[in-house]
Amino acid sequence: MSSMLRPKRLACMAIVLPVVLAATSLLGCGTTYSSGRQLDSEMMSTGLDKHDIQTLLADGLNKLRTDPVMDEWRSKGGKETVAVFPFQNETSEHIDSQLGAALSEVETWLIDSHVVTVIARDRQEQMIAEVEGGRRGVFNQANVPRYGKQLGVKYYITGKVQAVDERTEDMRRVQYFLYMQVIQVETSAIKFQSKTHITKAVQ
Amino acid sequence: MPDRFRLPFRSLLAIVAVVIVASSVTGCAGFEARTQVLRSSLDAGNTRAAINHLNKELGVKSDEELPNKIDGEGALLVLDRATVQLSDLRFANSKRDFEAADKVIEMIDFSRTTGDSLATYLFSDSAGKYMAPPHEKLLINALNIINYLELNDLNGAKIEARRLAVMQKYYRDTLKKDSAILGFGGFLAGFVFEKAGDPDEALRWYDEALKFSNSYTVQNAVISLAQQSNFRTPRINTVLKNALPNEPVPSSSSPATPSTAPAEQTSKGDDKADNKRDDKSGADNNPSAPAKNDSEQSNIPVNPPAKSPAPEPQEGELLVIMGYGRVPHKIPKRIPIGLALTLVANDISPANSATASKLAAQGLVTWINYPELAPERGGYEIPKLVVDGRLWGMEESVNISSQVRAAWQEMEGKVILAAITRMITRAAVGQGIQAAAGRDSIAGLLLSWGTQAAMTAADTPDTRSWETLPARIAIARVKLPVGRHKIIVSGRGISREQTIVVEPGGWQIASLLALR
């Protein structure tokens, strides 16, 4: 029998070579794990991305479209004034920029509907500053009714995002709930409210 | 040619394999070596040089930039940069780094596989993905709360507090672990919710903090908030019961004393931000300078931590947070195999113990490499707070070094055991090559030694850790009358001077990490 094929030596090669080859694949100067741009993608993050925001808003705005308050606005011929105030973030994720995008989406939707007159954002910020004091007042959710009255709008739209955040050994899951309200300034009555939800998980 | 000098085909395979292994592991300096310049710069009080070194190691050109790919070591470097930038009062940059590292470390946790453990036990201590211990994960959110408070962003601070709550629940409910870091994190979260006008949530967090220390600062906060909330626990009731005899125990039915400004509204002088960045002075660029006011301290009246409840309308509040020293970092160590076997006597299997002892007796391998903790730095410093020329006492909120040591003690046995297992693996591979080449083959013997040497070189002790954590953190809450005040926070030869403007019912914060 050829010396190469002796069972004992074949067995030694069968042990040595896989171990050495495995070492070359596992060893190295530290492992690498790609992130970077993927940090903000839905596959790599439990935050809300553009698609998530649009999904959350679409359901709520569709409900608003068919709600009696929209009929009421239509009957006034687009003269009713509405302000859209920032949505409150009550989650465990830093999604303030995404909520800013959501606010812009709602504004755009209202403007495109030609049903109401939407108050410009810079005018809102000016009014907030007057209410809160200082050159650039900090938005205070608790003072939203005051902002509305100061602006002289008939209605304002506001909302908040809450979340249930859970973590296990191999997964983190965040269940988001977006609440959107239309409130009449004069009476503080809630004329419309919707709730939509979405779940993000990383594992 | 004599048989013992011939190189059969199988030996050539072994040569190729050794070359592959050696080429894949050359240049593998441990993490501790990568951060040597960082530690030296911090020891010299030169935070700018420390940040520059970290930028270079991360492969970025500016303090604001993050690398496109972040691996386990990269996440630690980003954390180090976050801490150093916090100590350098670059709060926005620090916040960004903390949040990036937070996500990466979490993803690394979820991506660990059996292969990581296999690699650690077979080839190299640092081959597996980095697994951050509980104290590091909790401190990411806790320290980032400081950034948000410094930036006057209570909303952001609340988000970090909620993230801290998620980790707290995970460790307690899933892993059945607890950490004294929650004493400090709980205090910060309680402060955030207190100032955001949510006394119930604030008391819940203060109760968490009381679990780990009977901090006078926390007790005062509890006594103050108890007037505004019905939330009670046995610890809170104990605090209320032990309140000063002359003061009635506050109940929720008592008229609430307005202690803070309306929710989300903070009082910040318009020039505070400028003061903070312009007035950072002290010895951070002059490491030999002593702490300021040393010769004057004997004439400075000392005020104890405040005892009275919430600030009156003509008062505001100052929160001071000082981190000082540095936690022990890991360094590579070599110990004789006999000592290693003694240390892991309770953990190693009898078969492995016998094999290791046999190898040691043969004189083939007598040393193993593994990491150990270096001493901490500066943990015995006494931080100083001077407000308008008067010295105020500060309390220790958390001893982070002790958490680092506790985490190390928990894993030390396994680390040494893995080192012994790797040693056995190397010896087995070497013997396999010898057998494949022929027992009388000199070439086989050389190949066997070469392979073992290459694998030994690749066996890098895992010295990865968050090295720029302060050894200890001290806190103080000081009630101040409305108006301008000069504050000096100092320790380890580094100080921060600032003029603050206190408004009625408002609050200010001054933080300093003296990482020397």
Interface residues (C-beta under 8 A of the other chain):
Chain A: S3 M4 K8 R9 C12 M13 I15 V16 L17 V19 V20 L21 A22 A23 T24 L26 L27 G28 C29 G30 T31 T32 Y33 S34 S35 G36 R37 L39 M44 S45 N89 T91 S92 E93 H94 D96 E132 G134 R135 V138 F139 N140 Q141 A142 N143 D165 E166 R167 T168 E169 D170 M171 R172 V202 Q203
Chain B: P8 F9 R10 L13 A14 A17 V18 I20 V21 S24 V25 G27 C28 A29 F31 L66 P67 N68 K69 I70 D71 G72 E73 E99 A100 K103 V104 E106 M107 I108 F110 S111 G115 D116 L118 A119 L122 F123 S124 S126 A127 G128 K129 N152 N155 G156 I159 R162 R163 A165 V166 M167 K169 Y170 T174 L175 G197 P262 A263 E264 Q265 T266 D270 T425 A428 V429 G432 I433 A435 A436 T451 M455 A458
